[in-house]
Amino acid sequence: MIENSLLLAGAGLLGGAMNALAGGGSFVTLPAMIAVGVPSVNANASSTVALYPGGAAGVWVYRDGLRPIGGVSIKVMLTVMLAGGLIGSLLLLWTPSSAFDRMLPWLLLIATLTMIFAPRLAPWLHRRAKVGPKPVLALQLLLGIYGGYFGGAVGLMMLAVWSLLGSADIKTLNPTRMLMVTAANTIAALTFIVAGAVWWRETLVMGGAAIIGGYAGAHVGRRLDPRIVRGVTITLSIGVTVMFFARAFG
């Protein structure tokens, strides 16, 4: 019992710090939940709830930087993201844990590849393609569904999609990105709570540590070389992905 609490707290500290630095905190918190005996669907739901306060706090900090994306208002984007998050969270609850165990390695692989290639993909798309708001809103709905269902690296996917509207300044887009990701997580967390899918003891231990980790990570991030942070995050993501492929198919 004590060992499980220490594992959850450590994962929460690291996951909260990772989200504050570069994202990818669920690569740590989800495996930790599963390691202490939480079924995979409940582990994903509980991990989402545990990491939620840190993300919501980040949106509040950056609220003055919110801006429309390619002429699409914040309200419209937010509505689409909330709808997608609700659909995705319901789909997760309807997925048997045995099926989710098989899907999880592939979801982790998608998130890992996004973390590796999205920073280069967004400028590449920006130079070669530009579409109207309606197709991008359709893609935004799909991202909301993915965010509610799993959500790994969804923020980076969003930046790549937004680059199709001609919006490629990542620094100015980050506050809006954080709001959209948090919107999907908000509706997903509420859905998981109402459905009784959250394992509260594990979630509270991890969530409290994640808040501390996020606060510390935000301060440490000001001093660390972003390339080092990105390299460590990607290395960890690859390792976790390989581990889950071995767990599911080995």
TAWOCOR-V259861 format. One record per residue. N is the residue number from 1. RES is the residue in one small letter. NEAR is the number of other ideal C-beta (glycine too) atoms within 10 Angstrom. D_CENTER is the distance of its C-alpha to the mean C-alpha in Angstrom with 2 decimals. Layout:
((N | RES | NEAR | D_CENTER) (N | RES | NEAR | D_CENTER))
This chain:
((1 | m | 7 | 27.95) (2 | i | 6 | 27.92) (3 | e | 8 | 26.40) (4 | n | 16 | 23.51) (5 | s | 15 | 22.96) (6 | l | 12 | 23.11) (7 | l | 18 | 20.58) (8 | l | 28 | 18.09) (9 | a | 18 | 18.89) (10 | g | 15 | 18.61) (11 | a | 28 | 15.19) (12 | g | 31 | 14.13) (13 | l | 21 | 15.88) (14 | l | 20 | 14.42) (15 | g | 29 | 10.75) (16 | g | 31 | 11.35) (17 | a | 26 | 13.26) (18 | m | 26 | 10.87) (19 | n | 25 | 8.25) (20 | a | 23 | 11.50) (21 | l | 23 | 12.85) (22 | a | 20 | 10.66) (23 | g | 23 | 6.99) (24 | g | 25 | 6.46) (25 | g | 29 | 7.40) (26 | s | 26 | 6.70) (27 | f | 27 | 9.29) (28 | v | 27 | 11.65) (29 | t | 30 | 11.23) (30 | l | 28 | 11.23) (31 | p | 20 | 14.35) (32 | a | 23 | 15.92) (33 | m | 27 | 15.84) (34 | i | 20 | 17.40) (35 | a | 13 | 19.82) (36 | v | 20 | 21.29) (37 | g | 11 | 22.06) (38 | v | 23 | 19.41) (39 | p | 18 | 19.38) (40 | s | 23 | 16.32) (41 | v | 21 | 15.54) (42 | n | 23 | 16.17) (43 | a | 26 | 14.22) (44 | n | 29 | 10.98) (45 | a | 27 | 12.05) (46 | s | 28 | 13.18) (47 | s | 31 | 10.20) (48 | t | 29 | 8.22) (49 | v | 22 | 11.42) (50 | a | 33 | 11.97) (51 | l | 30 | 9.06) (52 | y | 20 | 9.64) (53 | p | 16 | 12.80) (54 | g | 25 | 11.66) (55 | g | 24 | 9.33) (56 | a | 16 | 12.29) (57 | a | 16 | 14.71) (58 | g | 20 | 13.32) (59 | v | 19 | 13.87) (60 | w | 10 | 17.31) (61 | v | 11 | 18.17) (62 | y | 15 | 17.54) (63 | r | 11 | 18.93) (64 | d | 7 | 22.01) (65 | g | 14 | 20.25) (66 | l | 13 | 19.00) (67 | r | 12 | 20.75) (68 | p | 15 | 21.27) (69 | i | 23 | 19.97) (70 | g | 16 | 22.94) (71 | g | 10 | 25.07) (72 | v | 19 | 22.68) (73 | s | 11 | 22.59) (74 | i | 14 | 19.69) (75 | k | 9 | 20.96) (76 | v | 14 | 20.95) (77 | m | 24 | 17.42) (78 | l | 18 | 16.29) (79 | t | 16 | 18.45) (80 | v | 22 | 17.11) (81 | m | 29 | 13.44) (82 | l | 18 | 14.65) (83 | a | 18 | 16.75) (84 | g | 26 | 14.14) (85 | g | 32 | 11.83) (86 | l | 18 | 15.09) (87 | i | 20 | 16.11) (88 | g | 26 | 13.03) (89 | s | 30 | 13.20) (90 | l | 17 | 16.94) (91 | l | 14 | 16.74) (92 | l | 25 | 14.83) (93 | l | 18 | 17.57) (94 | w | 9 | 20.18) (95 | t | 16 | 19.13) (96 | p | 11 | 21.37) (97 | s | 15 | 19.93) (98 | s | 10 | 22.24) (99 | a | 12 | 20.84) (100 | f | 19 | 17.19) (101 | d | 17 | 18.37) (102 | r | 12 | 19.66) (103 | m | 14 | 16.67) (104 | l | 25 | 14.13) (105 | p | 19 | 15.50) (106 | w | 14 | 15.33) (107 | l | 21 | 11.68) (108 | l | 25 | 11.12) (109 | l | 17 | 13.72) (110 | i | 16 | 12.23) (111 | a | 25 | 9.03) (112 | t | 23 | 11.66) (113 | l | 14 | 13.99) (114 | t | 22 | 11.71) (115 | m | 22 | 11.24) (116 | i | 16 | 15.00) (117 | f | 13 | 16.33) (118 | a | 19 | 14.33) (119 | p | 14 | 15.92) (120 | r | 10 | 19.24) (121 | l | 16 | 18.59) (122 | a | 23 | 18.02) (123 | p | 13 | 21.43) (124 | w | 12 | 23.06) (125 | l | 19 | 22.17) (126 | h | 18 | 23.27) (127 | r | 10 | 26.62) (128 | r | 9 | 27.30) (129 | a | 10 | 26.03) (130 | k | 12 | 25.87) (131 | v | 14 | 25.53) (132 | g | 12 | 25.98) (133 | p | 18 | 23.66) (134 | k | 9 | 24.09) (135 | p | 12 | 22.64) (136 | v | 21 | 19.62) (137 | l | 17 | 19.18) (138 | a | 12 | 19.46) (139 | l | 18 | 16.68) (140 | q | 25 | 14.61) (141 | l | 18 | 15.41) (142 | l | 15 | 14.29) (143 | l | 25 | 10.85) (144 | g | 32 | 10.84) (145 | i | 23 | 12.08) (146 | y | 24 | 9.54) (147 | g | 28 | 6.73) (148 | g | 31 | 9.18) (149 | y | 24 | 10.15) (150 | f | 25 | 7.42) (151 | g | 27 | 4.29) (152 | g | 28 | 4.28) (153 | a | 24 | 5.28) (154 | v | 27 | 5.58) (155 | g | 23 | 6.78) (156 | l | 23 | 9.24) (157 | m | 24 | 10.32) (158 | m | 27 | 11.09) (159 | l | 22 | 13.19) (160 | a | 22 | 15.03) (161 | v | 23 | 15.88) (162 | w | 27 | 17.04) (163 | s | 26 | 19.25) (164 | l | 21 | 21.28) (165 | l | 19 | 22.42) (166 | g | 13 | 23.70) (167 | s | 22 | 21.09) (168 | a | 17 | 20.25) (169 | d | 12 | 20.45) (170 | i | 15 | 17.03) (171 | k | 7 | 18.20) (172 | t | 11 | 19.28) (173 | l | 21 | 16.28) (174 | n | 15 | 13.71) (175 | p | 18 | 14.68) (176 | t | 23 | 14.42) (177 | r | 21 | 11.04) (178 | m | 21 | 9.83) (179 | l | 22 | 11.95) (180 | m | 29 | 10.73) (181 | v | 24 | 7.02) (182 | t | 23 | 8.77) (183 | a | 24 | 11.31) (184 | a | 29 | 9.47) (185 | n | 23 | 8.21) (186 | t | 19 | 11.86) (187 | i | 23 | 13.61) (188 | a | 31 | 11.70) (189 | a | 26 | 12.51) (190 | l | 15 | 16.00) (191 | t | 21 | 16.53) (192 | f | 25 | 15.74) (193 | i | 14 | 18.02) (194 | v | 11 | 20.75) (195 | a | 13 | 20.72) (196 | g | 11 | 21.21) (197 | a | 20 | 18.41) (198 | v | 21 | 17.31) (199 | w | 20 | 19.23) (200 | w | 12 | 19.99) (201 | r | 14 | 21.75) (202 | e | 26 | 19.05) (203 | t | 29 | 16.36) (204 | l | 16 | 18.63) (205 | v | 20 | 19.42) (206 | m | 31 | 15.90) (207 | g | 23 | 14.83) (208 | g | 17 | 17.96) (209 | a | 24 | 17.43) (210 | a | 34 | 13.83) (211 | i | 17 | 15.46) (212 | i | 15 | 18.12) (213 | g | 29 | 15.93) (214 | g | 25 | 13.98) (215 | y | 15 | 17.44) (216 | a | 15 | 18.95) (217 | g | 24 | 16.31) (218 | a | 18 | 16.76) (219 | h | 10 | 20.48) (220 | v | 14 | 20.50) (221 | g | 14 | 18.43) (222 | r | 6 | 21.39) (223 | r | 6 | 23.65) (224 | l | 13 | 21.80) (225 | d | 8 | 22.12) (226 | p | 10 | 18.80) (227 | r | 8 | 19.99) (228 | i | 10 | 20.25) (229 | v | 17 | 16.75) (230 | r | 17 | 15.40) (231 | g | 12 | 17.91) (232 | v | 15 | 17.12) (233 | t | 19 | 13.36) (234 | i | 16 | 14.33) (235 | t | 10 | 17.17) (236 | l | 16 | 15.25) (237 | s | 26 | 12.79) (238 | i | 17 | 16.01) (239 | g | 12 | 17.72) (240 | v | 21 | 15.28) (241 | t | 22 | 15.26) (242 | v | 14 | 19.06) (243 | m | 14 | 19.40) (244 | f | 23 | 17.78) (245 | f | 15 | 19.93) (246 | a | 10 | 22.89) (247 | r | 13 | 22.09) (248 | a | 14 | 21.90) (249 | f | 8 | 24.68) (250 | g | 7 | 26.64))
